[in-house]
């Protein structure tokens, strides 16, 4: 069964440094998402991406965050200047085209980001 | 705005007993509802989804959920728990535009 793959599985970064989290969505999917889960808290929506542009973003997704689909397979999340509070598990998800949001999202195994 | 509330952060069940995980939703539009499961060190795996077809939805691994509009609920059940069902379970709602709002999760422990 096709999978969403994320790399790296664990990223340790010094505060203030830039970090790029990478995702390869399922190949025929057209909608892409990033979520995060701070330890002990809910899974939170960050951003959705369709047709090479952001569809929706949450309040968390401020100017320090950006997303990109640099080629036909990768989908990246960049945090420009990391803060301690960015430490979390980051999940990438993708879904097929469909009517609105009723297509299920398929998730990767996540990248654990630790900011020191 | 959409939201879900999962009642009970931890549930302990005996192997072979009924599993019941509760989820109540709030939505200003007809919701799309999902249950996901997360095994240790893994991502979120879709168990089942409700998209306004049948109110009783069957998913993988013997799980099912019933949509009750009058109670704004979407509880997840499995008639007989297995040791492999030990995991964290998340209820989620979508407004139809893709973004998922997750509940806080329920950790299921299965005892022999």
HADDOCK unambig.tbl for C-alpha pairs under 7 A between the chains (distance, minus, plus):
assign (segid A and resid 41 and name CA) (segid B and resid 104 and name CA) 6.71 0.50 0.50
assign (segid A and resid 42 and name CA) (segid B and resid 102 and name CA) 6.62 0.50 0.50
assign (segid A and resid 42 and name CA) (segid B and resid 103 and name CA) 6.48 0.50 0.50
assign (segid A and resid 42 and name CA) (segid B and resid 104 and name CA) 4.80 0.50 0.50
assign (segid A and resid 43 and name CA) (segid B and resid 102 and name CA) 5.96 0.50 0.50
assign (segid A and resid 45 and name CA) (segid B and resid 99 and name CA) 6.69 0.50 0.50
assign (segid A and resid 45 and name CA) (segid B and resid 100 and name CA) 6.67 0.50 0.50
assign (segid A and resid 45 and name CA) (segid B and resid 101 and name CA) 6.97 0.50 0.50
assign (segid A and resid 100 and name CA) (segid B and resid 96 and name CA) 4.50 0.50 0.50
assign (segid A and resid 100 and name CA) (segid B and resid 97 and name CA) 4.73 0.50 0.50
assign (segid A and resid 100 and name CA) (segid B and resid 98 and name CA) 6.38 0.50 0.50
assign (segid A and resid 101 and name CA) (segid B and resid 94 and name CA) 6.29 0.50 0.50
assign (segid A and resid 101 and name CA) (segid B and resid 95 and name CA) 6.85 0.50 0.50
assign (segid A and resid 101 and name CA) (segid B and resid 96 and name CA) 3.88 0.50 0.50
assign (segid A and resid 101 and name CA) (segid B and resid 97 and name CA) 4.51 0.50 0.50
assign (segid A and resid 101 and name CA) (segid B and resid 98 and name CA) 3.88 0.50 0.50
assign (segid A and resid 102 and name CA) (segid B and resid 32 and name CA) 6.04 0.50 0.50
assign (segid A and resid 102 and name CA) (segid B and resid 51 and name CA) 6.24 0.50 0.50
assign (segid A and resid 102 and name CA) (segid B and resid 96 and name CA) 5.99 0.50 0.50
assign (segid A and resid 107 and name CA) (segid B and resid 43 and name CA) 5.86 0.50 0.50
assign (segid A and resid 107 and name CA) (segid B and resid 44 and name CA) 5.56 0.50 0.50
assign (segid A and resid 107 and name CA) (segid B and resid 45 and name CA) 6.79 0.50 0.50
assign (segid A and resid 108 and name CA) (segid B and resid 43 and name CA) 5.28 0.50 0.50
assign (segid A and resid 109 and name CA) (segid B and resid 42 and name CA) 4.71 0.50 0.50
assign (segid A and resid 109 and name CA) (segid B and resid 43 and name CA) 3.68 0.50 0.50
assign (segid A and resid 110 and name CA) (segid B and resid 43 and name CA) 6.00 0.50 0.50
